[in-house]
C-alpha cells in the first residue's frame, strides 16, 4: 500500500531459531486468514481458516431456549476466523 505495508497475498520469513515462515493474505500490514505458518526451530505449525455459519434460530449470543424457535427476520449468516495449532 502507499505506507509500504504488505497488502495482498504474500510470505514473510524469519530464519532465526524462533522465527517463522508465514504465508497469508495481508490487509494493510496485518496478516489475515487464511494462513499457514511454521516456526523454524520447533516445526510447530498453525493454520488459520474462515468458518461460515448460517442459522434461523431466534436465540442470540449465549441464549439457549428449551424449545428452539425460528427467527422472524429469517436467516442470519456470517463467518469467523479460527486458528489450529499442531
C-alpha positions as CSV (number, residue, x, y, z in Angstrom):
1,X,0.0,0.0,0.0
2,X,1.0,3.7,0.0
3,X,2.6,3.4,3.5
4,X,4.9,0.5,2.5
5,X,2.9,-2.1,4.3
6,X,2.2,-5.5,2.8
7,X,-1.2,-5.9,1.2
8,X,-2.5,-8.9,-0.7
9,X,-1.1,-12.5,-0.8
10,X,2.5,-12.9,0.4
11,X,5.0,-14.7,2.5
12,X,7.1,-13.4,5.4
13,X,10.2,-15.3,6.6
14,X,12.4,-15.0,9.7
15,X,15.3,-17.5,9.6
16,X,16.2,-17.3,13.3
17,X,15.5,-20.3,15.6
18,X,12.2,-18.9,16.9
19,X,11.4,-17.3,13.6
20,X,8.5,-18.4,11.4
21,X,7.5,-18.6,7.8
22,X,4.1,-17.1,7.4
23,X,2.1,-17.4,4.1
24,X,-1.1,-15.4,4.2
25,X,-3.3,-12.6,2.9
26,X,-2.1,-9.3,4.2
27,X,-4.6,-6.5,4.9
28,X,-2.7,-3.2,5.1
29,X,0.2,-4.7,7.1
30,X,-1.9,-7.2,9.2
31,X,-2.0,-10.9,8.5
32,X,-5.5,-12.3,8.0
33,X,-7.0,-15.7,7.3
34,X,-6.5,-18.0,5.5
35,X,-2.9,-18.5,6.6
36,X,-0.2,-21.2,7.1
37,X,2.8,-20.7,9.4
38,X,5.6,-22.9,10.6
39,X,8.1,-22.0,13.4
40,X,11.6,-22.8,12.2
41,X,13.3,-24.3,15.4
42,X,10.4,-26.4,16.6
43,X,8.5,-27.1,13.4
44,X,5.3,-26.1,15.2
45,X,2.6,-25.3,12.7
46,X,-0.6,-23.2,12.7
47,X,-3.4,-22.9,10.2
48,X,-5.9,-20.1,10.1
49,X,-9.2,-20.6,8.5
50,X,-12.5,-18.8,8.0
51,X,-15.6,-20.7,9.0
52,X,-19.0,-19.7,7.8
53,X,-22.3,-20.2,9.6
54,X,-26.0,-19.9,8.8
55,X,-28.9,-20.1,11.3
56,X,-32.6,-19.3,11.5
57,X,-32.9,-19.9,15.3
58,X,-34.1,-16.9,17.4
59,X,-31.5,-17.2,20.2
60,X,-28.9,-14.5,20.3
61,X,-25.4,-14.6,21.9
62,X,-25.3,-17.0,24.8
63,X,-29.1,-17.7,24.9
64,X,-30.4,-21.2,24.6
65,X,-34.1,-21.8,24.5
66,X,-35.6,-25.1,25.8
67,X,-37.7,-25.2,22.7
68,X,-35.9,-23.6,19.7
69,X,-37.9,-21.2,17.5
70,X,-37.3,-19.6,14.2
71,X,-36.2,-16.0,13.9
72,X,-39.0,-13.8,12.5
73,X,-36.3,-12.0,10.4
74,X,-35.3,-15.2,8.7
75,X,-31.7,-16.4,8.1
76,X,-28.6,-14.9,9.8
77,X,-25.2,-15.7,8.4
78,X,-21.6,-14.7,8.8
79,X,-18.1,-16.0,9.3
80,X,-15.4,-16.1,12.0
81,X,-11.7,-16.7,11.9
82,X,-10.1,-19.7,13.8
83,X,-6.6,-20.9,14.3
84,X,-5.5,-24.5,14.8
85,X,-2.0,-25.4,16.1
86,X,0.0,-28.6,15.9
